[in-house]
């Protein structure tokens, strides 16, 4: 990718995860993660300039902040007097997963940065990704972003599955589509938004009609489905084959890699390939810090292999 000093902000959470892989009976305790960090990792894998905006509580390790900042991820962290989010990431047999806050964990409202805590100057970057947080928190952030955005600023959004199941939050989520350029949900989030009764292609067309130019639906091991409103075309992008150790953060890193590429080339299908490659490195590591420590020497070869398998769906 041509290097360009575009500045990208990711807004979301930092977490400490205890990952349980039931199939292999492995436990990875105290892995550093969170959607804000994983999406920034996706940006950095493709040499983008990233900054995290998040709350930080009583017990998030300072060494972790030092580590990700040493890899070129800047941060704007708001200190709050709550415990940080500490989750069980439970991967069940058959591919199911659950994220469960531990009893000592702070909750998502306590640990999600608000629009009032975000200074205007960091909201005027070249691109902003709003990662999964409570829907009403995201709503106010996106509304503020739209009031401040520069003409060419790109805004992407990934909703939070937990809150989409609540009718009022679901209604709000549909309203929020008018505020974004890129809508990057998972298939589970689409099913939640549509109460489980809409085809993914129909849903993508519906969402684009509310505002976003691009809808990219993440489908776990089945890759992603990309819809571009300007030409009405659908494309399927497969996953990049890799050895999965821990799938935590794959979707978030996909979002980061996608946005990093999109502000350079404006090509949604190619950007999805970049996001796919970012995710392929994350699943090969344990935690966000280790994904940064990896050598990404073969990313161009991985990119080529995925591009060769793109399928047009209409």
PLY file of the C-alpha trace (Angstrom):
ply
format ascii 1.0
element vertex 314
property float x
property float y
property float z
element edge 313
property int vertex1
property int vertex2
end_header
0.00 0.00 0.00
1.23 3.49 -0.81
2.28 5.16 2.41
0.23 8.23 3.25
0.25 10.02 6.58
-3.49 9.75 7.17
-4.50 9.89 10.81
-7.08 7.37 12.01
-8.86 7.44 15.37
-10.46 4.37 16.93
-13.00 4.93 19.72
-13.99 2.03 21.96
-12.87 -0.08 24.91
-9.69 -1.55 26.33
-10.11 -4.92 28.05
-8.28 -7.71 29.78
-9.50 -11.08 28.51
-9.25 -14.59 29.90
-9.70 -16.69 26.77
-11.05 -20.25 27.05
-10.83 -22.52 23.99
-13.05 -25.48 24.80
-12.09 -27.56 21.74
-8.41 -27.57 22.66
-8.95 -27.19 26.42
-6.61 -24.19 26.47
-6.84 -21.06 28.62
-5.02 -17.83 27.81
-5.30 -15.63 30.91
-4.84 -11.86 31.12
-4.58 -11.18 27.38
-4.68 -7.51 26.50
-7.44 -6.56 24.10
-10.51 -4.47 23.53
-12.14 -3.33 20.30
-10.38 0.05 20.23
-6.99 -1.65 20.46
-7.68 -4.50 18.04
-8.98 -2.09 15.39
-5.85 0.03 15.87
-3.77 -3.13 15.44
-5.49 -3.72 12.09
-4.47 -0.21 11.05
-0.88 -0.69 12.19
-0.47 -4.00 10.38
-0.89 -1.95 7.20
1.45 0.79 8.51
-1.30 3.29 9.24
-1.11 6.07 11.82
-3.58 5.20 14.59
-4.79 6.71 17.83
-7.03 5.11 20.47
-9.64 7.02 22.49
-10.94 5.05 25.47
-11.49 5.06 29.19
-8.95 3.40 31.45
-9.73 2.26 34.98
-7.99 1.26 38.18
-6.25 -1.90 37.03
-5.45 -1.83 33.32
-1.71 -2.58 33.11
0.40 0.49 32.42
2.96 -1.78 30.79
0.38 -2.68 28.13
-0.16 0.99 27.29
3.61 1.47 27.03
3.82 -1.56 24.75
1.19 -0.57 22.23
2.41 3.02 22.19
5.92 1.71 21.45
4.46 0.14 18.29
3.16 3.49 17.08
-0.38 3.42 18.48
-1.01 6.76 20.16
-3.69 7.07 22.84
-6.09 9.50 24.46
-7.11 7.76 27.69
-9.62 9.10 30.20
-8.97 7.86 33.73
-12.06 6.76 35.67
-12.42 5.33 39.17
-13.84 1.96 38.12
-12.46 -1.49 37.54
-11.49 -2.12 33.94
-13.45 -4.56 31.77
-12.19 -8.08 32.53
-13.97 -10.70 30.44
-14.24 -14.39 29.95
-13.96 -15.01 26.21
-15.54 -18.46 25.93
-15.17 -20.33 22.64
-17.53 -23.26 22.56
-17.53 -26.45 20.50
-19.15 -25.88 17.13
-17.95 -22.29 16.76
-20.16 -20.46 19.26
-18.69 -17.85 21.57
-19.67 -15.69 24.51
-18.07 -12.71 26.21
-18.98 -12.57 29.89
-17.88 -9.87 32.30
-16.19 -11.29 35.37
-17.65 -10.46 38.77
-14.88 -7.96 39.49
-15.16 -6.31 36.07
-16.35 -2.84 35.30
-19.34 -2.76 32.97
-19.57 -1.32 29.45
-21.25 1.90 30.54
-18.67 2.52 33.25
-15.80 1.92 30.83
-17.06 3.43 27.55
-15.79 6.90 26.70
-18.53 9.45 26.08
-18.95 12.24 23.55
-18.37 14.85 26.27
-14.98 13.31 27.07
-13.76 13.49 23.47
-12.06 16.81 22.67
-12.97 18.38 19.35
-9.41 18.30 18.02
-9.12 14.50 18.00
-12.48 14.12 16.26
-11.24 15.97 13.18
-8.83 13.28 12.03
-8.86 11.85 8.51
-10.91 8.82 9.52
-12.69 7.66 12.67
-13.84 4.17 13.62
-16.48 3.85 16.34
-16.08 0.36 17.75
-18.65 -1.67 19.69
-19.98 0.08 22.81
-23.50 0.61 24.19
-25.65 1.86 21.32
-26.73 5.09 22.98
-23.10 5.94 23.78
-22.21 5.37 20.13
-25.19 7.46 19.01
-24.00 10.58 20.82
-20.41 10.08 19.63
-21.49 9.71 16.00
-23.76 12.73 16.27
-20.89 14.84 17.62
-18.56 13.49 14.94
-20.94 14.54 12.20
-21.08 18.05 13.57
-17.29 18.35 13.50
-16.18 16.21 10.56
-14.12 17.66 7.77
-15.40 17.31 4.23
-13.30 14.23 3.44
-13.40 12.53 6.84
-14.49 8.87 6.65
-16.53 7.45 9.54
-16.98 3.72 10.12
-19.13 2.01 12.73
-19.36 -1.45 14.28
-22.40 -2.00 16.56
-22.58 -4.03 19.78
-24.63 -7.22 19.62
-25.76 -7.11 23.25
-27.65 -3.82 22.91
-29.20 -4.44 19.50
-31.56 -6.95 21.11
-33.25 -4.10 23.00
-36.05 -2.54 20.90
-35.21 1.10 21.66
-31.51 0.53 21.00
-32.33 -1.30 17.79
-34.40 1.64 16.58
-31.57 4.01 17.48
-29.07 1.85 15.59
-31.10 2.18 12.39
-31.12 5.97 12.84
-27.34 5.98 13.28
-26.80 4.64 9.77
-27.32 8.18 8.47
-24.15 9.26 10.30
-21.63 6.84 8.77
-19.85 6.12 5.51
-18.94 2.51 6.29
-21.17 0.13 8.25
-19.20 -2.92 9.40
-21.43 -5.29 11.43
-21.12 -9.02 12.01
-23.77 -11.34 10.63
-24.98 -11.90 14.20
-25.50 -8.18 14.62
-27.45 -8.04 11.36
-29.71 -10.87 12.55
-30.25 -9.01 15.83
-31.10 -5.76 14.02
-33.59 -7.61 11.81
-34.94 -10.01 14.46
-33.39 -12.90 12.56
-35.69 -12.74 9.54
-33.81 -10.99 6.72
-31.36 -12.22 4.09
-27.91 -10.63 4.49
-27.95 -9.14 0.98
-31.37 -7.62 1.55
-30.20 -6.24 4.88
-27.12 -4.66 3.31
-29.21 -2.89 0.68
-31.60 -1.68 3.36
-28.79 -0.28 5.53
-27.16 1.48 2.59
-30.46 3.18 1.80
-30.23 4.91 5.20
-26.87 6.49 4.43
-23.63 4.50 4.27
-21.92 4.08 0.92
-20.51 0.70 1.97
-21.89 -2.15 4.06
-19.47 -4.99 4.85
-20.90 -7.89 6.86
-18.39 -10.07 8.70
-19.33 -13.76 8.52
-16.71 -15.42 10.75
-14.98 -18.29 8.91
-17.13 -17.66 5.82
-15.39 -14.37 5.10
-17.27 -11.13 4.46
-20.03 -9.84 2.20
-19.42 -6.37 0.77
-22.07 -4.12 -0.76
-21.33 -0.82 -2.48
-24.31 1.49 -2.91
-22.90 3.46 -5.84
-22.92 0.46 -8.16
-25.32 -1.90 -6.36
-22.85 -4.79 -6.47
-22.20 -7.50 -3.90
-18.90 -9.29 -3.44
-17.82 -12.19 -1.27
-14.32 -11.98 0.19
-13.04 -15.27 1.67
-10.95 -15.56 4.79
-7.19 -15.90 4.50
-6.22 -19.41 5.54
-4.13 -19.28 8.71
-3.53 -21.25 11.88
-6.00 -19.93 14.44
-4.78 -19.78 18.02
-7.22 -17.20 19.36
-9.95 -15.59 17.21
-10.57 -12.76 19.67
-10.30 -9.38 17.95
-10.50 -10.70 14.38
-13.58 -8.64 13.52
-12.18 -5.48 15.07
-8.85 -5.81 13.27
-10.80 -6.38 10.04
-12.51 -3.03 10.62
-9.18 -1.30 11.21
-7.51 -2.79 8.16
-10.59 -2.00 6.04
-10.66 1.65 7.10
-6.90 2.06 6.66
-7.17 0.87 3.05
-10.40 2.69 2.25
-9.06 6.16 3.02
-6.21 5.42 0.59
-8.06 3.82 -2.32
-11.83 4.28 -1.83
-12.31 0.72 -3.10
-14.58 -1.22 -0.73
-13.76 -4.67 -2.13
-10.01 -4.14 -2.01
-10.34 -2.62 1.47
-12.16 -5.74 2.65
-9.17 -7.77 1.48
-6.86 -5.61 3.58
-9.15 -6.08 6.57
-9.15 -9.82 5.97
-5.36 -9.98 6.03
-5.19 -7.94 9.23
-7.58 -10.40 10.86
-5.50 -13.35 9.63
-2.53 -12.15 11.69
-4.60 -11.43 14.78
-6.06 -14.95 14.94
-2.54 -16.38 14.75
-1.57 -14.62 17.98
-2.74 -14.47 21.57
-3.82 -10.96 22.42
-3.41 -7.63 20.68
0.16 -7.00 21.85
1.40 -10.28 20.38
-0.29 -9.44 17.07
1.88 -6.32 16.96
4.99 -8.34 17.78
4.48 -10.64 14.80
6.45 -10.25 11.58
3.96 -9.32 8.85
6.50 -9.96 6.10
4.12 -11.94 3.87
1.12 -9.62 3.99
1.34 -8.74 0.29
1.37 -12.44 -0.63
-1.63 -13.05 1.63
-3.40 -10.10 0.04
-2.82 -11.49 -3.45
-4.15 -14.91 -2.46
-7.41 -13.40 -1.14
-7.87 -11.07 -4.11
-7.71 -14.04 -6.46
-10.70 -15.63 -4.72
-13.10 -12.66 -4.70
-16.53 -13.59 -6.04
-19.14 -11.21 -7.41
-22.54 -12.22 -6.07
-24.89 -10.32 -8.42
0 1
1 2
2 3
3 4
4 5
5 6
6 7
7 8
8 9
9 10
10 11
11 12
12 13
13 14
14 15
15 16
16 17
17 18
18 19
19 20
20 21
21 22
22 23
23 24
24 25
25 26
26 27
27 28
28 29
29 30
30 31
31 32
32 33
33 34
34 35
35 36
36 37
37 38
38 39
39 40
40 41
41 42
42 43
43 44
44 45
45 46
46 47
47 48
48 49
49 50
50 51
51 52
52 53
53 54
54 55
55 56
56 57
57 58
58 59
59 60
60 61
61 62
62 63
63 64
64 65
65 66
66 67
67 68
68 69
69 70
70 71
71 72
72 73
73 74
74 75
75 76
76 77
77 78
78 79
79 80
80 81
81 82
82 83
83 84
84 85
85 86
86 87
87 88
88 89
89 90
90 91
91 92
92 93
93 94
94 95
95 96
96 97
97 98
98 99
99 100
100 101
101 102
102 103
103 104
104 105
105 106
106 107
107 108
108 109
109 110
110 111
111 112
112 113
113 114
114 115
115 116
116 117
117 118
118 119
119 120
120 121
121 122
122 123
123 124
124 125
125 126
126 127
127 128
128 129
129 130
130 131
131 132
132 133
133 134
134 135
135 136
136 137
137 138
138 139
139 140
140 141
141 142
142 143
143 144
144 145
145 146
146 147
147 148
148 149
149 150
150 151
151 152
152 153
153 154
154 155
155 156
156 157
157 158
158 159
159 160
160 161
161 162
162 163
163 164
164 165
165 166
166 167
167 168
168 169
169 170
170 171
171 172
172 173
173 174
174 175
175 176
176 177
177 178
178 179
179 180
180 181
181 182
182 183
183 184
184 185
185 186
186 187
187 188
188 189
189 190
190 191
191 192
192 193
193 194
194 195
195 196
196 197
197 198
198 199
199 200
200 201
201 202
202 203
203 204
204 205
205 206
206 207
207 208
208 209
209 210
210 211
211 212
212 213
213 214
214 215
215 216
216 217
217 218
218 219
219 220
220 221
221 222
222 223
223 224
224 225
225 226
226 227
227 228
228 229
229 230
230 231
231 232
232 233
233 234
234 235
235 236
236 237
237 238
238 239
239 240
240 241
241 242
242 243
243 244
244 245
245 246
246 247
247 248
248 249
249 250
250 251
251 252
252 253
253 254
254 255
255 256
256 257
257 258
258 259
259 260
260 261
261 262
262 263
263 264
264 265
265 266
266 267
267 268
268 269
269 270
270 271
271 272
272 273
273 274
274 275
275 276
276 277
277 278
278 279
279 280
280 281
281 282
282 283
283 284
284 285
285 286
286 287
287 288
288 289
289 290
290 291
291 292
292 293
293 294
294 295
295 296
296 297
297 298
298 299
299 300
300 301
301 302
302 303
303 304
304 305
305 306
306 307
307 308
308 309
309 310
310 311
311 312
312 313
